[in-house]
């Protein structure tokens, strides 16, 4: 799995989001050399969490 720093990701965010969506790429996002987050395809994330699109949309509104 590819790793990318936050600064580099800022410059490439649109392209990286498209790569996740269209090509299924997964990327580990690092800050100061430490893994902090991951950019994964939304469909993959839904499968992993067992959430429907409706559940995912409303879970952040607490």
C-alpha positions as CSV (number, residue, x, y, z in Angstrom):
1,X,0.0,0.0,0.0
2,X,1.3,3.4,-0.9
3,X,2.1,6.0,1.7
4,X,1.9,9.8,1.2
5,X,2.6,12.8,3.4
6,X,0.0,15.3,4.3
7,X,1.7,18.1,2.4
8,X,2.0,16.0,-0.7
9,X,-1.6,14.9,-0.4
10,X,-2.8,18.5,-0.3
11,X,-1.3,19.1,-3.7
12,X,-2.8,15.9,-5.2
13,X,-6.1,15.5,-3.3
14,X,-8.4,15.6,-6.3
15,X,-6.3,13.1,-8.3
16,X,-5.9,10.8,-5.3
17,X,-9.7,10.8,-4.6
18,X,-10.4,9.9,-8.2
19,X,-7.7,7.1,-8.0
20,X,-9.4,5.7,-5.0
21,X,-12.8,5.8,-6.6
22,X,-12.0,4.7,-10.1
23,X,-9.0,2.4,-9.6
24,X,-9.6,1.2,-6.1
25,X,-6.3,2.6,-4.7
26,X,-5.7,2.6,-1.0
27,X,-3.2,5.1,0.4
28,X,-1.9,5.6,4.0
29,X,-1.7,9.2,4.9
30,X,1.3,10.1,7.1
31,X,2.1,13.2,9.3
32,X,5.7,13.6,10.5
33,X,6.4,10.0,9.2
34,X,3.6,8.4,11.3
35,X,0.5,6.8,9.8
36,X,-2.5,8.9,10.7
37,X,-5.3,8.0,8.3
38,X,-6.1,6.1,5.1
39,X,-7.8,7.1,1.8
40,X,-9.8,4.2,0.5
41,X,-12.7,3.8,-2.0
42,X,-16.0,4.7,-0.4
43,X,-17.6,1.5,-1.5
44,X,-14.8,-0.5,0.1
45,X,-15.3,1.5,3.4
46,X,-19.0,0.8,3.3
47,X,-18.4,-3.0,3.0
48,X,-15.9,-3.0,5.8
49,X,-18.1,-1.0,8.2
50,X,-21.4,-2.6,7.2
51,X,-23.0,0.8,6.8
52,X,-25.4,1.7,4.1
53,X,-25.1,5.1,2.4
54,X,-28.0,6.5,4.5
55,X,-26.4,5.3,7.8
56,X,-23.0,6.8,6.8
57,X,-24.6,10.1,6.0
58,X,-26.5,10.4,9.3
59,X,-23.9,9.0,11.6
60,X,-21.9,12.2,11.6
61,X,-24.9,14.3,12.6
62,X,-24.9,13.6,16.3
